[in-house]
Amino acid sequence: MTTTQPRHHDSDDLAQLGYQPQLRRSLGTFASFAAGFSFVSILTTIFQLFGLGYSLGGAAFFWTWPLVYFGQFLVALCFAEMAARYPISGAIYQWSRRLGGEVVGWFGGWFMILAQIVTAAAAAIALQVVLPTVWSGFQIIGDDPSLTSSSGAANAVLLGTVLLIVTTTINCIGVHWMSRINAIGVTCEIVGVVAVIGALAMHAQRGPQVVFDTSHVTSTGTGGYLGAFIVSGLMAAYVMVGFGSAGELAEETVNPRRVAPRTIRFALTASAVGGGLMLITALMAAPTLGEELAAGGLPYVLQSVLGSFWGKVLLVDVAVAVFICTLAIQTACSRLIFSMARDHRLPFSEQLSRVNPRTQAPIAPAVLIGVLCVAVLLVNVGNPAIFATLASVCIVLIYLAYLSVTVPMLYQRLRGWPHGATVRDSEGKPVFTLGRWGVPINAAAVLYGGAMVINLAWPRPEIYDPTGQAPLLQWAGPITIAVVVIAGIACFPRRPHPRPVTAVLPSLPATKGI
């Protein structure tokens, strides 16, 4: 079998779905996995959010990690089945559109675009937490690196802007270089995760039974410890998103019907295993279980364990993880915008759907995302509380986008989907399917997603207004959802879709084997 045969059949697949191949198809299995793993980026997110989870739920917050993983894995299984049947860029938009119709599809894409722009900005701003600690020379503006200070906030915008310029340039060069850089970065992140786990395990101060400790909770609020435990689950909910990025790059992946379903599941599982080991070893190695751990989080533990030099070496690796995380989010979002623009679903669709003939990459979406991310970064100057609130609320939009796939998917299953012949990949093998487990897994994914949206959006001052200076911010979740929906209604394209689909999902004909 030659390497050109799968690509030829992949192009035929895309033509069956109504699109002509425009993007460069060169990504293999590891590059596809790296897209999802780097979006989750456990080294970046756990570094940032460990203290949040611990302060809300104590050491026992660890158990929210496997619970959230289980719920997200149900969603990943549904995504894997859709990726096998519809390997198209703009995965969430394309899947929800084919399952639920034009309105559902458009809002799924709308939620995801806004969420990814804010998420990319939040990832970029993390450089301010890392680089000035490595070397004071990175604190270019003023001398206070704290994000809550005016000089720290301004410097965060500067560092984040430089990072976004670099990631935008890489995305404009093309997917080939993006995937190479991302693969190198993911390799560095995996090495860093293993190093962190090993170092923490060797300096353990207590046994693994620490994960049953429910003391040192900042505030139990209403509901006693159960209420605190539920709130602490937001940390894991913030981290374990973006694993479906392999689906966004389907048109650039060789044999995506087989590769994308595998890498979607593996990216989430690898992140969950690595992240879980980081959490438990950090709790075991922490010098004390108290306010210092809640305030300092993982950086406090690592500095205590590794010392100044090795701690800074690890921070460099964290900076690499921040870089590839930002790159991965921007890449996924650019493919989503390209996919919607190709269907004339966005303003300036002609420009946003244009593919550079030399790089075979959509340049305008990458530039647009970079500019919008910098605009979001500017909110942090003088308004760090609002920026933090935006970063939290955008995760709610991601979960709503996921529901735009799983809810109509369950509806179609109850009507007998999937129909027709067995769908096969470019090698002639049957693609991934949930089979008779489809309905219970899909139903559980919907219940989990709905519960998580409520949990994430629930008005809580400890999440949305920790300083207590702006009580209205605790209602940021419901208010933002309402504003985004109203804005979406105003922006919804009134023209008929150039490639209409029915709400009833047809099954693709089986691809001929090689």
N, C-alpha and C positions, 0 to 999 in steps of 0.2 A: 504494500500500500504506500503510495507516495504522500508527501505532506500536502500536496495541492488538492488531493481528492476531498478531504474533509472540508477544506475551505470552499471548494466548489459547491458541495452539498449545503454548507452553511449559507452560502449566498442564495441558493435555491430556496432554502427555508425562509429567508428574509423576504424573497420575492413573493412567496405564498402568503405572507402576512401583509403584502401591499407596499413594500418599501424596496428601493434600489440600494445596493451596498454603496456606501460613501466613506465610511470610516475604515481605517486600516485594521485588518484582522490579524493580530500577531501575538495576542496574549495566551500564555499557557496556564497550567493549573496553579503554579505557585504565584504568578502575577495576579490571577483571579482571587486566590486566597488572600494575598497581601492587601488587595483593595478593601476587603471587609475587615481584616484584622487591624489595619492601620486606622480605619475609621473609628473602631471601638477604642483602640489605643489604650490598653489597660495601664501602661506605664505613665501616660499623661494623666488619665482621668483618676486613677486611684491615688496618684501623687497629689492631685488637687482636692479630692473629695473624701479621703479616708477620715479626716477629722470631722467632717460633717456627719458621716454615718455613726462614728463613735460617740460624738457629743449627743446625738439624738437617741441612741439605743444602747449605749454601753458596749462591752465586748460581745454580747449576745447578738448584736446587730449582724454579726457574721452570717447568721442563718437566713437572713433576707437574701443573701447572694445566691445560694442554690435555688431558693424559691423563685426568684426573678428569672434565673437561668431556665428553670423548667417551663415557666410561662412563655418566655421568649423563644424557647426551642419549639414549642407548639406553633408559634407564629412562623418560625424559620422553616418548619416542615411544610406549611401551607405555601410559603414563598418558593420553596424548592420545587414544589409541584408546578407552580405557575412558571418558574424559570425554565423548566423542562419543556413546557408547552409553548411558551411565548418568549423566546430569547431575543428581546428587543431593548434598545436603550430607552431610558425613562421608565424603568421597570414598574414602579408604584403606579404611575399614571397609566401606563399601557395595560397593566393587569386589571386595575380597578375599572378602567373604561370598558374593557371587554367583559367584565363580570357584571357591572352595575349600570352601564350606559354612560352617556357623555357627561352628564352633570356630576355623577359620582367620580368619574375618572378625572375630570378637570379639578375638582376640589381636592382630590387626593394629591395631584401634582402641585396644586397651589399651596396646600399645607406643607408639603415636603420642601418646596423651593424656599419658602420663608424660613422654615426651621433650619435648613442646611446653611443658609446665609448667616444666620445668627450663631449657629454652632461653629462655623468656620471662624467667625470673629472671636468667639469665646476661646477657641483653641489657640488662635494666634496671640491673644492677650496673655496666655499662660507663659509666654517667654519672659514676661516681666517678673514672674515668680521665680524663674530659674536663672537667667543669665546674670543679673546683677549680683547674685550670690556666688556665682562662679568667678566673676571678675568685676570689680567695682567700676571698671571702665565702661561697662555696658549701661551704667546709669548716666546717660548723656545729659539729661535735663534734671537739674537740681541734685540733691544728695539724699533724698528720702525715697527708697525703693518701694515703699508700701503702696498698694493699689488704691488705698483710701486717701492718700495724700495727693495734693495737686501736682507735685513734681512726679510722683510715681505713676499717676494716671496719665499724664502727658507723655512720659517716657514709654509707658505701655503702648500707647497709640503709635509712637515712633517705631518701636521694635516690631509691633504687629504689622504696621504698614510695610516695612522692609520685607518681612516674611511673606506677606501677600503679594508683593511685587515679584519676589522670586518664584513663588508657586504659580502665579499667573503666567510668568514667562515660560516656565516648564510646561504648563498645559498648552501654551500656544505652540511650542516646539513640536509637540506630538505625543501620542500615547506610547511610542516606543521608548523614548527617553524617560517619560513619566514612570512607566512600569519598571525600568531599570533602577531609577533612583528610589522608587518606592520599595522595590525588592531589597535593595541594600539597606534602606532604613528599617524595614521590618526585621531583617536579619539582626541588625544592631539592637532593635528593641527586644527581640526574643532573647538575645544574649544578655541584655540588661535585666530582663525579668528573671532569668535563671540565676544570674549573679545576685540579685536582691534576695531571692528566696534562699539561696545557699548561705549568704552572709547572715541573714536574719536567723536561719535555723541553727547555725553554729554559735550564735550568741543568745540562745533562748534563756530567758529568766524564769519561765514557768512552763508547765505542760499544756497540751492542747485542750485540756478541760477548761481553759480560760474562756472558751467560746460560750460557756454556760453562765458567765458572770453578768448579772443584770444591774450591778451597782454603777456608780459614777455617771448616771444619766442626768443631763443638764436640767430637763424638765419633762415630767411625765404627762402634764396637762390633763385632759379628760381621758378616761378609759384606762388609767393606771399604766402598767408597763406595756400592756398589749397595744394601747394607743401609741406609745413611744416607739414600740417595735415596728408598727405599720409605717409611721413617719420615717423611721430610719431606713426603710426599704427604698426610699427615694434615691439614696446614694447608688444602689445597684441599678435602679431604673434609669438613672442618668447615664450610667456607663454603658450598659448593654444595648446600644442602638447602633444602627448603621451597618449591621452584618449583611444586609441585603445588597451592598454595593456591588457585589459580583454580578448581580442582575443588571445593574446600570451599565456595566461594560460588556454586556452580552454580544453586541454587534462587533466588538473588537476582540472577542475570545474565540479561539479555535475549538470547534465542537462544543458550543455553549450549552446545548441541551444536556450533555453529560457533565461538563465541568462545573457550570454555575450552581446546579443543585447541590453538588458535593461541597463546593467551597463556601456556600452560604451557611451550611450546617457546621462545617469544620471551623470556619472563622469564629463563629459564636462559641462553639465548644472549647476551642483552644483558648479563647479569651477568658471563658468562665473558669477553666482549670487553672490557668496561670494566675488569674486575678484572685481566685479563692485561696491558692497557696500563698500569695503575697499577703492577703489579709490575715490569715491564721498565723503565719510566721511573724508578722509585724506585731500582733497581739502578744505572742509568746516572747518576743525580744524587747518589747517596750520597757524602758527603765522603771516606769511607774504607770499605774492605771489610774489616771486622775485628770485634773484640769490641764496639765502640761500636754498630755496626749490628745485631748480634745482640741486644744488650741493649736498645737504644732503639727498634729497629724503625722503622716508618714515621713516628711522631712525631719521632724524631731527625732523619730526612731532611728532613721538612717544616720543622722549626724552623731547620735549617741553611740551607735554601733560601729560605724566605719571611721569616724574621725574626720578631720577637715579635708585631707588630701583625697582619700578614696571617695568621700562624700561628694567632692566636686567632680571627680571622674564620672560618678554615676549621674550627677546633674547634667553633664554634657550629653550623656546618653538620653536623659529625659528631654533635653532640648532637641535632639534628633527625632525623638518620638513626637514631640509637638510639631515639628516641621512636617513629618510625613502624615501626621493626622490632618493637619490643615490642607496639605496637598490632596489627600484622599477625599476629603469632604468637598473641596472645590471641584475636583474631577467628577465626582458623582453628580453634583448639582449641575455642572455644565452639560452633562449628558442628558439630564432630565429636562433642562431648558431647551436644548437642541431638539429633543424628541417632541416636546410640545409645540415648539416653533415650527418644526417640520409639518405638523398637522394644522398650522395656522391658528393655534390656540392662544397665542400671546401677542401683545403689541410688538411692532417691528419684527414680525416673524420672518420676513424675507432675509433680514440681516442676521438674525440670531440662528437661522437654520443653514447659513452658508458654511460650507466646508472648504478649508484651504486645500487646493489641489496638490500642493507639494507635501504638506505635513499630514494630510488626510485627517485633520482634527478641526472641530468647531472653535474658532478663535474668539468670536464676539461674545459668546456666553461666558467664557473664562474671564475676559476683561470686565464684563458687566458685574460678575460676581465679585471680582477683586475690588472694584470701585464701591459696590454696595457694602461689602464687608468693612472697608475703611470708614464708610459713613456710620456704620453701626459702632465701630470702635470709638468714634468721636463722642458718642453718648457717654462713654466712661469718664470723660474729662468733666469734672465737677459733679457728675451724677453716678458714682460707682454703684450706689444702691439700685438705681434704675437699670443699669447694665446687668447687674447680677440677677435682677428679677427677669429681665428679658431672656437671659441665658437659661434660666429655670423654666420659664413658660414655653420656650421653643421646643422643649422635650415633649410637652403635652401635644404640640402640633404633630410631632413625629408619630406618637401613638395614635392620634386621630387618623393620620395618613395610613398607618398599618391597618386600622379598622376599616378603612375604605376598600381594602382588599379582602380581609377575612369575613366581614359581614355579608357582602354580596356573594362571596364564594360559598358560604354556608347556604345561602338562599338557593343558589344554583345547584348545589349538591342535593338538597331536598327535592329538587325537580328532576333529578336523575343524572346530573353531570358527574363525571365526564362521559360523553357519548361517543359512539363510533369506534373506528378501528384503533388498534394500539399505535401510539405515536413512537417513532424510533429516532435515534440520533443519527449523526452523519456516518457512523460505523455500522448502522443497521441494528443496533441493540435497543431494546425497549427502554424508554426513559423512566425516570423516577416517578412513582405514583404512590399515594397513600392507600389505594385500594379500599377494602372494606373498613379500614380504620379512618377513612376520610371524614365522615360525619362526626364521630366523637372527638377526634383531634381538633377539627375545625371549630366545633361548638365550644370546646374548652378554650381555644385560642381567643374566640370572641368574648367569652366571659372574663378571661384574664385581661384582655385589652380594655374592656369597658371598666373593670374595677380599677385598673391602673390609671386610666384617664381621670376618674373621680379622685383617686388618691393624689395624683399629681396636681390637679387643679384646685383641690380643696383649700379654702382660705385659711392659711396658717401663718401667723406672724413670725414664728421661728424660722420659716423658710423664705417668705417674701418680704418681711419687714423685721429683720433681726435686731436692728437698732431701735425700733419703736418710734422712729421719728416721722414716719409716713404711714399711718394706719390704713390708708386707702390701698397701699401696695399689696396687702394681704389678699385683696380681691383681684390681683393681677391675672390669675388664671382664667376665671370666668369672663372678665372684661376683655382680655386679649382674644379669647376664642370668639366672643361676640363681634369684636372689631374686625378680626380676620375674616369671619364669615360674611359680614356686611360688605367689606371691601371686595371680597371674592365675588359676591353677587353683582357689584358694580362693574367689576372687570371681566365678568364671564362673557366670552365671545358670543355674539348673537347670530353670526353667520353659521350656516350648516357645516358640519364637519366634512372635509373633503373625502374622508375614508370612513363612512358611517358603519357602525356595528350595531347589532341588535343587543338587547339586554340579555338574551339567551345566548350563552357561549357555545359556538360551534367547535367541534374538535377538528384539529388539522388532520389531513390524510396522512397515512403512514408514509414515512420517507423510505425510499428504496434502499436496500442494503448495498454495500459495495462488493 
